Amino acid sequence: MAGTELWLTIVTVTGLITMLVGAYFALLKHDLKGLLAFSTVSHLGLICMLLGIGTQAAVIAAMFHIINHACFKAALFMTAGIIDHESGTRDMRKLQGLMGLMPLTATLAMVVAASMAGIPPFNGFISKELFLDQTAQQHLFGGLSWFIPVLATVGAALSVAYSIRFIHDVFFNGEYKELPKKPHDPPRMMSAPVALLALLCIVIGLAPMPIVSEILNSAVTAVTHSQTEVKLSLWHGFNIPLLMSAIAVVAGILIYIARDQLFTFNRQFDGQDAKHNFERLVQKASDASSRLFDKLDTGSLQRYMAFVLISVIVILLPSLIDISAITGSSPQQSIDTVSMVGAIVLIGAAFGTATLHRNRFVMLMMLSVVGLMVSLAFAHFSAPDLAMTQLVVEVVSIILMILALFFMPQKTNRASSGHRVFRDIIIASFIGGIVATLNFAILTTPAESISDFFIANAKTGGGGTNVVNVILVDFRGFDTLGEITVLAIAAAGIHKLLNKLKPFMPSSDVDGRPWHRIKHPLMLTNVANLVLPMAMVVAAYIFLRGHNLPGGGFIAGLIAASAMILQYVANGVDWVKERFNVNYQSLMSIGVMIAALTGLGSWLFNKPFLTSWFTYLDWPVVGKWEFATALLFDLGVFLTVIGATMMILSNFGKMTTRHRPTHEGN
């Protein structure tokens, strides 16, 4: 989400809240390191807030403040360590009047604390000015943007207040009281790092450009990914940030003077354990989630899908209502009579599939009409490969479903009540409308396509004029190899599942005739025997021409499988097995191996996997003829499709003979 308006708003508000909360608790802490730790939280919030504002100047201010914060905060933490080491305590309620006993430490502490408070001429003043300037210029919240600079000034005032407290309560605030150890300035080598950092606070404040410009340029460039010229100076004239800074200093002094009221206000929360409150809140959220989950997790897949689809409707519908806003500039085709009739038949068949689903055979017939109309639509829009593939897939899949329905009841009982059916119709209508609208938006929106590349390179790079087939066996051959491998794995899994399955089998057809007395129709047997050789010739023709004309191994494999399926339907499993006893598992495995070995063969010529080679041969009688290694790959696809399809469908047929009911006198 980085760079989006929502993200920048979240980061800005989170940083602002963190800055204020950290500064408030820093003022209330009695432990020196506790004060500094919460002030660090506050300054980290300030940095995140600047990054949330997101302008180049804000990023410069954030990076610069990281440098300044490193200088004064490291010095202050070491100062706290020195005081603890020399006096035996860090409790500011016990520490006071140490100025006379630790003058060097006090002087260095005042320098770095003034830098933390943003007092000129120290480095913290410059980054604080940049921070206040950016809060005044942001417009993240429109008319409410004014509250950002106001709260930023409050945060700056609190930083002045806790900086004053760090110095006044420890080094002044009355006479020295007895402590576990008699304080004194530390050895020189112990105070030297603090002195060095204090010197940096002064030098960077007086001359920031020579000291940090190069480092800051590198940091800002790394964050913004653009070259940036950083310009820093101590004085920017009389302006709004200077006024805000002055207000913060005065307000910080007043807050420190009235600190006893803050301590009194905060004592009412002494009995509260923040960790316990947080854990209790988490537990309540967990309990509420469990109750909600129990209501949603009913075990109903229909209800789960309803929740998902309703969520899609709520999210997408508002942005799709204005159809003119999503209509692209691509020209729309005119509606002709043929397309209108086809669309009406398609929609009617789809409705029939849904409404007649309880009568499963009729539902399958309506579904086959849907598939046929989709095939005709592909042909109408000049996609013959898709049309042929859809047609043969439709034939095979419908036969598969018919065979599966043989082991299931012809009719099913009503499963849903009237109000649930009405609800489902409403949800389905909205989802259908959303999908149709999205399709309309995509089809009418101009888009750059990679099809031009494939059209330009299909002949020269793959040796074929059928771009679809060249893509499948050459440009995207690795995808096709993966697909036939998955097909083979799925077929093997289905074979294992069906091999020992003992399904319910009806003893008679819908008219009451026993299945064992029904003979195979003579007309269908004769037609099937006639169609088989013709279909095999057509399959071979479709296979061989696939590289240059619509066709290919996948379509040819399905045509051959359809002819074999017709033999099973017309003559029975036993009859076919006696005459064509083929191990379909082996056939499928051989197909995958041929496709893989074709790809590996290119390695012998130091070419990438599945690189195709083609040439033209001049044969007697036949004449000039193209040969491409992609034909071998397509042969693997052809055999895999036949093996996988026949292994699944023949297993359904075997189940009818394996579990055929017996009758007396049979």
Stockholm file with secondary structure:
# STOCKHOLM 1.0

chainA/1-666         MAGTELWLTIVTVTGLITMLVGAYFALLKHDLKGLLAFSTVSHLGLICMLLGIGTQAAVIAAMFHIINHACFKAALFMTAGIIDHESGTRDMRKLQGLMGLMPLTATLAMVVAASMAGIPPFNGFISKELFLDQTAQQHLFGGLSWFIPVLATVGAALSVAYSIRFIHDVFFNGEYKELPKKPHDPPRMMSAPVALLALLCIVIGLAPMPIVSEILNSAVTAVTHSQTEVKLSLWHGFNIPLLMSAIAVVAGILIYIARDQLFTFNRQFDGQDAKHNFERLVQKASDASSRLFDKLDTGSLQRYMAFVLISVIVILLPSLIDISAITGSSPQQSIDTVSMVGAIVLIGAAFGTATLHRNRFVMLMMLSVVGLMVSLAFAHFSAPDLAMTQLVVEVVSIILMILALFFMPQKTNRASSGHRVFRDIIIASFIGGIVATLNFAILTTPAESISDFFIANAKTGGGGTNVVNVILVDFRGFDTLGEITVLAIAAAGIHKLLNKLKPFMPSSDVDGRPWHRIKHPLMLTNVANLVLPMAMVVAAYIFLRGHNLPGGGFIAGLIAASAMILQYVANGVDWVKERFNVNYQSLMSIGVMIAALTGLGSWLFNKPFLTSWFTYLDWPVVGKWEFATALLFDLGVFLTVIGATMMILSNFGKMTTRHRPTHEGN
#=GR chainA/1-666 SS CTTSHHHHHHHHHHHHHHHHHHHHHHHHCCBHHHHHHHHHHHHHHHHHHHHHHCCHHHHHHHHHHHHHHHHHHHHHHHHHHHHHHHHSCCBTTTCCCCTTTCHHHHHHHHHHHHHHHTCTTSHHHHHHHHHHHHHHHCCTTGGGTTHHHHHHHHHHHHHHHHHHHHHHHHHCSSSCCCCSSCCCCCCHHHHHHHHHHHHHHHHHHHCHHHHHHHHHHHHHHHHHSSCCCCCCCSCCCSCHHHHHHHHHHHHHHHHHHTHHHHHHHHHTTTTCCHHHHHHHHHHHHHHHHHHHHHHHCCSCHHHHHHHHHHHHHHHHHHHHSCHHHHCCSSCCCCCCHHHHHHHHHHHHHHHHHHHTTTBHHHHHHHHHHHHHHHHHHHHHTTCHHHHHHHHHHHHHHHHHHHHHHTTSCSBCCCCSCHHHHHHHHHHHHHHHHHHHHHHHHHHTSCCCCTHHHHHHHHHHHHSCSCHHHHIIIIITHHHHHHHHHHHHHHHHHHHHHHHTCCCCCCSBCTTSCBGGGCCCCHHHHHHHHHHHHHHHHHHHHHHHHTTTSSCCHHHHHHHHHHHHHHHHHHHCHHHHHHHCCCCHHHHHHHHHHHHHHHHHHGGGGTCCTTCCCEEEEEETTTEEEEEETHHHHHHHHHHHHHHHHHHHHHHHHHHHHHTCCCCTTC
#=GC SS_cons         CTTSHHHHHHHHHHHHHHHHHHHHHHHHCCBHHHHHHHHHHHHHHHHHHHHHHCCHHHHHHHHHHHHHHHHHHHHHHHHHHHHHHHHSCCBTTTCCCCTTTCHHHHHHHHHHHHHHHTCTTSHHHHHHHHHHHHHHHCCTTGGGTTHHHHHHHHHHHHHHHHHHHHHHHHHCSSSCCCCSSCCCCCCHHHHHHHHHHHHHHHHHHHCHHHHHHHHHHHHHHHHHSSCCCCCCCSCCCSCHHHHHHHHHHHHHHHHHHTHHHHHHHHHTTTTCCHHHHHHHHHHHHHHHHHHHHHHHCCSCHHHHHHHHHHHHHHHHHHHHSCHHHHCCSSCCCCCCHHHHHHHHHHHHHHHHHHHTTTBHHHHHHHHHHHHHHHHHHHHHTTCHHHHHHHHHHHHHHHHHHHHHHTTSCSBCCCCSCHHHHHHHHHHHHHHHHHHHHHHHHHHTSCCCCTHHHHHHHHHHHHSCSCHHHHIIIIITHHHHHHHHHHHHHHHHHHHHHHHTCCCCCCSBCTTSCBGGGCCCCHHHHHHHHHHHHHHHHHHHHHHHHTTTSSCCHHHHHHHHHHHHHHHHHHHCHHHHHHHCCCCHHHHHHHHHHHHHHHHHHGGGGTCCTTCCCEEEEEETTTEEEEEETHHHHHHHHHHHHHHHHHHHHHHHHHHHHHTCCCCTTC
//
